[in-house]
Amino acid sequence: MSGGFKSGFRETARIAIEDVELIRSVETATGRFRLGRESALAELPEADAMRDHFKQIRAATLSNLKNHLQIFEANAQAAGVQVHFARNAEAARRIILDLARERGATLAAKSKSMTTEEIHLNPALEAGGVRPVETDLGEWIVQLAGEAPAHIIAPAINKTKEQVADLFREESGDEIPAEIPALTAQARRRLRETFLEAGIGISGGNLAVAETGSVVLVTNEGNGRMVTSLPPIHVAVLGIEKIAPTWAEAGVWLSLLARSATGQPLSIYTSILTGPKQYADIDGPEEVHVVFLDNGRSKLLGTKYEEILQCIRCGACLNVCPVYRSAGGHAYRGETGPPSPYSGPIGAVVTPLLFGLEDHKQLPQASSLCGACLDVCPVRIDLPRMLVELRRDSVEAGLDGAGTAAVTRLAARAFGGKRMLGLAARLARFGRRFVRGNLPRPSKRSFREIWREQRS
Amino acid sequence: MPPLALLATCLVDQVLPEIGVATAALLERTGHTVDFPEAQTCCGQPFFNSGYHADAVRLAKRTIEIFEPYETVVLPSGSCAAMIRVEYPHLFHDDPAWLPRAEALAARTFEFSEFLIRFDLLPIPRTGSADNPPPFTFAQGRIRPSAHSPATYHDSCHMCRLLGLRDEPRSALEKTGVTIEEMAEPDRCCGFGGTFSLKMPEVSAAMTREKLRLASETGAAILVTADPGCLMQMRRFADEAGVRVEHLAVVLEERTR
């Protein structure tokens, strides 16, 4: 129960809390997303029913996931796409790096993808002689800063425009005023060169539609279109769970995704990518690859955690989370290593599940279990329940600390009978003068004493 | 009328007994006979929430046994009420012997303001009237009745999200003559979260300070909550924020004295 974490959630959060600018940036952006989501969902005639329906869709899809992936593979192949399945991060990195090298690419244009963050693709590309350039504005800022994304859909949520101006000045040597139009114009200018020169385009994918073998990409900046159409080869990387059997399910998915994320009915660009450039097309990649990443996902199927795979990474749970809003996105990390690309309530659950509970044992504790996340989740994932389950797993695995476990079990014993409680209470009252800080200070007289006095 | 049982909660019993006194006094003033089964201790929520499942199950069984004989159980705590109503049936979902007992208790358990509204007990009769002698009271008042209004109300997380109780505490206040000045995000967590406040004290404190900042922005005379846990947490930082925090039952008791 005491501190002493060298890195990890608590230590990182402690620093973030004191960073007034960071917290203000996070509050402003999440506040905008929250209000946007509320009004966008209010526009739907039956948003709640749609969310229930979507949950059924996601649950049904996952119960037959292998089959849907096979159908996707067959239909994508028929459209000229090469489909790869990567068991883990290393396998995915190797597939992508090999593709880049075989085609002689030395520059990769990337559009925002948390899945490629998850597999730490950028360092691997660099080590393999391929320079990755992030072309989503937020991701580019994060890349220039050498940081991890601080929010699933707004990676640079923690940055002020002054900090962005400094980063852009360092990158280009040009003096850029700290104003949003000037900053976006600068990014556009610099990134356009990347789109034209890149030998490979690497994107994520918000969902894959099995019946046509299509990948759907949702962006607001148009960079996704450039990344997937200008370079001669396009590689899309998706988690195996991001699959819609048909366009009927995809339609529900898209109706809820942008509304839950940013409060838009649809994002500015919704790109449907089905295979490489065809005979009559004037542009498009000559080759398209889809890499499905497992990396710990399939082992969750059929367990009490399967529901977490229903997530569509909209980020709504982050925006309402009082812990995320106080601690910032970078606090969601293990005792070692960089921050998880998945922060907030979804990050607190999925990070230990994918990357190991032992190294991420603080994350399930990083919640007051307030339940605001469940309120807004478009798939109604019971994140609080899963946090409690992870805590239960922690206790069972002995990760809660011997001291904490001993004190907790002693307290449970004390509550096990009124005689023990009386004894414990007397002890606590004796010790009340020593109680400082967070522990409750026992009252001079307990309620049961007052009751007994007045009733006798 | 058979007596109803007061489940005071461990926090009220050991840390905030005035909430138990106020709740018992009000229940009696509305014409009920109140029993405080003295074997009661803790509903098990802290153990459940921190992953000590076996301990939570033991305390839940104990609580069920103690309160089973009563037709009605009332708690001055939204989160403990939610534990019994929502989590007990979940805890025993694969235990055919205990599930019906857990469900039966859940169906008879009410959060305090919910009980007042559900059984139409408002306005609460004042003390001193001929047919309402004060059987159970404070030695002295803590706050002048005039200093209760306007109030701002903090929705405790489990009470509003798991039990859906948002209007009940507000109408209890309003029907007792307290006007409510709503704060921004009234259902934003106060930062307590049980053992969360011990395991993540810095984040917890930051959340509480933000909560109190939002409350103080309303200019309300008092911040009211229906959860002893939130109350305890918010009081720790109340002085520095210049906010006075009270439990709903205490406010209602003081205004109808």
Interface residues (C-beta under 8 A of the other chain):
Chain A: M1 G3 F9 R10 A13 R14 I17 P322 V323 S326 A327 P364 Q365 A366 S367 S368 L369 C370 G371 A372 L374 D375 V388 L390 R391 R392 D393 S394 V395 E396 D400 T408 R409 A411 A412 A414 F415 G416 G417 K418 L421 A425 A428 G437 N438 L439 P440 R441 P442 S443 R445 S446 F447 R448 E449 I450 W451 R452 Q454
Chain B: A8 C10 L11 V12 D13 Q14 V15 L16 P17 G20 V21 A24 F36 E38 A39 Q40 T41 C42 G44 P46 F47 F48 N49 S50 G51 Y52 H53 D55 R58 L59 R62 F136 C157 H158 R161 L162 D187 R188 C189 G191 F192 G193 G194 T195 F196 S197 L198 K199 M200 P201 E202 V203 S204 A206 M207 E210 M232 R236
